[in-house]
Amino acid sequence: MKSPEQNLKEIEKSLAVDAQYLTKVEVKPLTQEELSIIKSRIKPSYCYDNAITSAVKLDMCSVVYGAAQVKLSPELTINVEHAWIKDNRGTYYDPTYQLLELNKKTNDKTDYFSLIEIPLDEYFDLASDISGYPLTQLTAIDFCGLRMSRKYEKQFKRT
């Protein structure tokens, strides 16, 4: 079993992020009522879109970017760039993986490490700054956009 420090170093190396900015967080499931509001809009493999859509529809306070450390078997763990959401009480939720689990496409244990939390009231201005597009043409911010952002460049390692 790896120590917490070994896990952080592994994430740092595989995702080219600075481990000093990673914070392990606990993700809770959304309620059935909340899930029913967003279920038709959640798409597998679109965590960035799912996070911003869910944050807006469910009146969350932040979109969270970080690492999902997915344990596929006792011997195999993968690190994934991922996005999820946080409410105003500080509780984290992952609509993408929760829906995958409900659809029985995964039942893997996942540990979450927050790298960047973007308040919803700042998200769209940042997305416009990163993309150079007006609000009507925006897409969700992904890790590539964050890596290019002057505001968040220190959270990433240059290779």
C-alpha positions as CSV (number, residue, x, y, z in Angstrom):
1,M,0.0,0.0,0.0
2,K,1.3,3.4,-1.0
3,S,1.7,6.3,1.5
4,P,-0.2,9.5,0.9
5,E,3.1,11.2,-0.1
6,Q,3.7,8.4,-2.7
7,N,0.2,8.9,-4.1
8,L,0.7,12.6,-4.5
9,K,4.1,12.2,-6.2
10,E,2.6,9.6,-8.5
11,I,-0.2,12.1,-9.5
12,E,2.4,14.9,-9.9
13,K,4.5,12.8,-12.3
14,S,1.6,11.3,-14.3
15,L,-0.4,14.5,-14.7
16,A,2.3,17.1,-14.7
17,V,0.8,19.0,-11.7
18,D,2.5,20.5,-8.7
19,A,1.7,18.1,-5.8
20,Q,1.9,21.0,-3.2
21,Y,-1.4,22.3,-4.6
22,L,-3.2,18.9,-4.4
23,T,-5.7,18.4,-1.5
24,K,-7.4,15.1,-0.9
25,V,-11.2,15.6,-0.7
26,E,-14.1,13.3,0.0
27,V,-16.8,13.2,-2.7
28,K,-20.4,12.4,-1.7
29,P,-23.2,11.2,-3.9
30,L,-25.8,13.7,-5.2
31,T,-29.4,13.1,-3.9
32,Q,-31.8,11.3,-6.2
33,E,-33.7,14.6,-6.6
34,E,-30.5,16.4,-7.7
35,L,-29.5,13.5,-10.0
36,S,-32.9,13.6,-11.7
37,I,-32.4,17.3,-12.5
38,I,-29.1,16.7,-14.4
39,K,-29.2,13.0,-15.4
40,S,-30.3,13.6,-19.0
41,R,-27.4,16.1,-19.5
42,I,-24.6,14.0,-18.0
43,K,-22.4,12.3,-20.6
44,P,-19.7,9.7,-19.9
45,S,-16.2,11.0,-20.6
46,Y,-17.3,14.7,-20.6
47,C,-16.5,15.6,-17.0
48,Y,-15.7,19.2,-17.8
49,D,-19.0,19.8,-19.5
50,N,-20.8,17.8,-16.8
51,A,-19.2,19.8,-14.0
52,I,-20.2,23.2,-15.3
53,T,-23.7,22.0,-16.4
54,S,-24.3,20.4,-13.0
55,A,-22.9,23.4,-11.1
56,V,-25.3,25.8,-12.9
57,K,-28.4,23.5,-12.8
58,L,-27.9,22.6,-9.1
59,D,-26.8,26.1,-7.9
60,M,-23.4,24.9,-6.7
61,C,-20.6,27.3,-5.7
62,S,-17.5,25.9,-7.6
63,V,-16.2,23.7,-10.3
64,V,-13.3,21.7,-9.1
65,Y,-10.4,20.5,-11.2
66,G,-8.0,17.9,-10.0
67,A,-7.0,14.2,-10.1
68,A,-9.3,11.2,-9.8
69,Q,-7.2,8.3,-8.7
70,V,-9.2,5.3,-9.9
71,K,-8.4,1.9,-8.4
72,L,-9.2,-0.6,-11.2
73,S,-7.9,-3.6,-9.3
74,P,-5.8,-4.2,-6.2
75,E,-2.7,-3.9,-8.4
76,L,-3.8,-1.2,-10.8
77,T,-4.5,2.4,-10.1
78,I,-4.8,5.1,-12.8
79,N,-4.6,8.9,-12.4
80,V,-7.1,10.9,-14.4
81,E,-7.5,14.6,-15.0
82,H,-11.0,15.2,-13.8
83,A,-13.6,17.8,-12.9
84,W,-16.4,17.7,-10.3
85,I,-18.4,20.2,-8.2
86,K,-18.7,21.7,-4.7
87,D,-21.7,23.2,-2.9
88,N,-21.8,26.2,-0.6
89,R,-21.4,24.0,2.5
90,G,-18.1,22.6,1.1
91,T,-19.4,19.2,0.1
92,Y,-18.0,17.7,-3.1
93,Y,-20.0,15.7,-5.7
94,D,-19.0,14.0,-8.9
95,P,-22.0,13.7,-11.3
96,T,-19.9,12.0,-14.1
97,Y,-18.7,9.1,-12.0
98,Q,-21.9,8.8,-10.0
99,L,-23.9,8.3,-13.2
100,L,-21.4,5.8,-14.5
101,E,-21.7,3.8,-11.3
102,L,-25.6,3.9,-11.5
103,N,-25.3,2.6,-15.1
104,K,-23.0,-0.2,-13.8
105,K,-20.2,0.9,-16.1
106,T,-17.9,1.2,-13.1
107,N,-17.8,0.3,-9.5
108,D,-14.2,1.3,-9.0
109,K,-13.0,3.0,-5.8
110,T,-11.9,6.6,-6.6
111,D,-9.9,9.0,-4.5
112,Y,-10.2,12.7,-5.4
113,F,-7.5,15.3,-5.1
114,S,-8.5,19.0,-5.7
115,L,-6.0,21.1,-7.6
116,I,-8.1,24.2,-8.5
117,E,-11.5,25.3,-7.4
118,I,-13.1,28.0,-9.6
119,P,-16.1,29.8,-8.0
120,L,-19.1,29.7,-10.3
121,D,-19.3,33.5,-10.3
122,E,-15.8,33.7,-11.8
123,Y,-16.0,30.7,-14.2
124,F,-17.5,32.3,-17.3
125,D,-15.2,35.3,-17.2
126,L,-12.2,32.9,-16.9
127,A,-13.5,30.7,-19.7
128,S,-13.9,33.7,-21.9
129,D,-10.3,34.9,-21.0
130,I,-8.8,31.5,-21.7
131,S,-10.6,30.8,-25.0
132,G,-10.8,34.4,-26.3
133,Y,-14.5,33.8,-27.3
134,P,-17.6,35.7,-26.1
135,L,-19.9,34.1,-23.7
136,T,-22.2,32.8,-26.4
137,Q,-19.4,30.7,-27.9
138,L,-17.8,29.3,-24.8
139,T,-17.1,25.6,-24.1
140,A,-16.2,24.1,-20.7
141,I,-12.7,24.8,-19.4
142,D,-10.4,21.8,-19.5
143,F,-7.0,21.1,-18.2
144,C,-5.3,22.4,-21.4
145,G,-7.0,25.8,-20.8
146,L,-6.0,25.9,-17.2
147,R,-2.4,25.1,-18.1
148,M,-2.3,28.2,-20.4
149,S,-4.0,30.5,-17.8
150,R,-1.6,32.9,-16.1
151,K,-3.8,32.7,-13.0
152,Y,-3.3,28.9,-12.5
153,E,0.0,28.2,-14.3
154,K,1.9,27.6,-11.0
155,Q,-0.3,24.5,-10.3
156,F,1.2,22.8,-13.3
157,K,4.7,21.4,-14.0
158,R,6.4,22.2,-17.3
159,T,7.9,19.2,-19.0
